[in-house]
Amino acid sequence: MGNPRDKISMESMKVFLEVERQIRSLRAALNSWVYGVGVTSLMRTGDMTYAEQVTKEAFKIWIRNVLKWASDKNTPMEVIRDYINHLDKMLIMRQDDFELNEEGEKIQVRVRKCIFRDSCQWREAEGAPTFCPRAVSLAAAIEVGCREPGPCFRKKYIVASVSRKEKECTAEIAPQT
């Protein structure tokens, strides 16, 4: 008979590999969904408006009903930081992957690593327009998480612009006018 530690190590490795496989499958499913929403948006509206609206509503449902997250913050920047911190604690995303800057009512978000990067690369390879689901998720977090009497309470937020540079994206989130 072998060493019992070898059996435990082998079982641990099997569990690790299965989790890794499931993560890759989830990533592929998310990127396929985002890609499909982008294609549908172009067909329906000729731009990414529909994709952003559908994605924002999906994230609001996920934030409220799955994460059950609520913030006690009342400015957009505080809400975004609280949301990212919450997801970091849940091991869903890492705070280190984001750089946030505030300019008046606008928030600049630089994303270093993004689970949605594949879908953006697929769209860009086709020469098709893209949208930033990660920035849309942060806009959804502001709308769900901002508390009264804060300056963002009951305001709608949009992704005003997105730029990509190699493996990083920069998005600007602003109140909808």
C-alpha positions in Angstrom: 0.0 0.0 0.0 1.1 3.5 -0.7 1.5 6.4 1.7 -1.9 7.7 2.9 -0.5 11.3 2.2 -0.1 10.4 -1.4 -3.8 9.4 -1.6 -4.8 12.7 0.0 -2.5 14.7 -2.3 -4.0 12.9 -5.3 -7.5 13.6 -4.1 -6.7 17.2 -3.5 -5.2 17.5 -7.0 -8.3 16.0 -8.5 -10.5 18.5 -6.7 -8.3 21.4 -7.7 -8.3 20.3 -11.4 -12.1 20.0 -11.3 -12.5 23.5 -9.8 -10.2 24.8 -12.5 -12.2 23.1 -15.2 -15.4 24.6 -13.9 -13.9 28.1 -13.7 -12.7 27.8 -17.4 -16.2 26.6 -18.4 -17.9 29.5 -16.5 -15.5 32.0 -18.1 -16.3 30.6 -21.6 -20.0 30.8 -20.9 -19.8 34.4 -19.6 -17.7 35.5 -22.6 -20.1 33.7 -25.1 -23.1 35.4 -23.4 -21.5 38.8 -23.6 -20.5 38.2 -27.3 -24.0 37.2 -28.1 -25.5 40.2 -26.4 -23.2 42.4 -28.4 -24.3 40.8 -31.7 -27.9 41.0 -30.8 -27.5 44.7 -29.8 -26.1 45.6 -33.2 -29.0 43.8 -34.9 -31.6 45.5 -32.7 -30.2 49.1 -32.3 -27.1 49.4 -34.6 -25.0 50.1 -31.5 -24.2 48.7 -28.1 -27.0 50.5 -26.2 -29.2 47.3 -25.9 -26.1 45.2 -24.8 -25.3 47.7 -22.0 -29.0 47.9 -20.9 -29.4 44.1 -20.8 -26.1 43.6 -19.1 -26.8 46.3 -16.5 -30.2 44.7 -15.6 -28.6 41.3 -15.4 -26.0 42.6 -13.0 -28.6 44.4 -10.9 -30.5 41.1 -10.5 -27.2 39.3 -9.6 -26.2 42.0 -7.1 -29.6 42.0 -5.3 -30.7 38.4 -5.5 -27.5 36.3 -5.7 -24.9 38.4 -3.9 -27.5 40.0 -1.7 -25.1 43.0 -1.5 -26.2 46.3 -0.2 -23.9 49.2 0.5 -24.1 51.8 3.3 -22.2 54.3 1.2 -23.7 57.3 -0.6 -21.2 58.5 -3.2 -20.5 56.7 -6.5 -16.8 56.2 -5.7 -17.5 54.9 -2.2 -20.1 52.5 -3.6 -17.8 51.1 -6.3 -15.0 50.6 -3.7 -17.4 48.9 -1.4 -18.6 46.6 -4.2 -15.1 45.7 -5.4 -14.1 45.1 -1.7 -17.1 42.8 -1.2 -16.3 40.8 -4.3 -12.7 40.6 -3.4 -13.6 39.1 0.0 -15.7 36.5 -1.9 -12.8 35.7 -4.1 -14.8 36.8 -7.2 -12.5 39.6 -8.3 -9.4 41.2 -6.9 -9.1 44.8 -5.7 -5.6 44.9 -7.2 -7.1 44.6 -10.7 -8.7 48.0 -10.5 -7.5 51.6 -10.4 -10.2 54.2 -9.6 -10.0 58.0 -10.1 -12.7 60.5 -9.6 -13.2 63.7 -11.6 -16.3 65.5 -10.5 -19.3 63.2 -11.0 -17.3 61.0 -13.4 -15.3 57.9 -12.3 -12.4 56.6 -14.3 -11.9 52.9 -13.9 -8.8 51.1 -15.1 -9.2 47.3 -15.3 -6.0 45.3 -15.4 -7.5 41.8 -15.5 -11.0 41.1 -16.7 -13.0 37.9 -17.0 -14.7 39.4 -20.0 -11.5 40.1 -22.0 -12.1 37.2 -24.4 -15.4 38.5 -25.7 -13.9 41.9 -26.3 -11.0 40.4 -28.2 -13.4 38.3 -30.3 -15.4 41.4 -31.3 -12.3 43.5 -32.0 -10.9 40.7 -34.2 -14.1 41.0 -36.3 -13.8 44.8 -36.4 -17.1 45.0 -34.5 -17.9 47.5 -31.7 -17.6 46.4 -28.1 -18.9 47.4 -24.7 -17.4 47.0 -21.3 -19.4 44.5 -19.1 -17.1 45.1 -16.2 -17.7 48.9 -16.2 -21.4 48.2 -16.8 -21.4 46.0 -13.6 -19.9 48.9 -11.6 -22.6 51.3 -13.0 -25.2 48.8 -11.9 -23.5 48.6 -8.4 -23.8 52.4 -8.1 -27.5 52.3 -8.9 -28.2 49.4 -6.6 -25.9 50.4 -3.8 -26.1 54.2 -3.4 -28.0 55.3 -0.3 -30.1 58.3 0.5 -29.3 61.2 0.8 -26.2 60.7 -1.3 -25.5 62.5 -4.6 -26.0 59.3 -6.6 -29.3 58.2 -5.0 -31.9 57.3 -7.7 -29.6 58.5 -10.5 -28.9 56.3 -13.6 -25.3 55.8 -14.5 -23.8 54.9 -17.9 -20.5 53.9 -19.3 -19.6 57.1 -21.1 -16.4 55.8 -22.8 -14.1 52.9 -23.0 -10.6 52.5 -24.3 -8.5 49.4 -24.6 -4.7 49.1 -24.6 -3.3 45.6 -24.8 -4.6 43.8 -21.6 -6.0 46.8 -19.9 -9.2 48.8 -20.3 -10.1 52.2 -19.1 -13.8 53.2 -18.7 -15.5 56.3 -17.6 -18.7 56.0 -15.6 -20.9 59.0 -15.4 -24.5 60.0 -14.5 -26.9 59.7 -17.4 -28.0 63.1 -18.7 
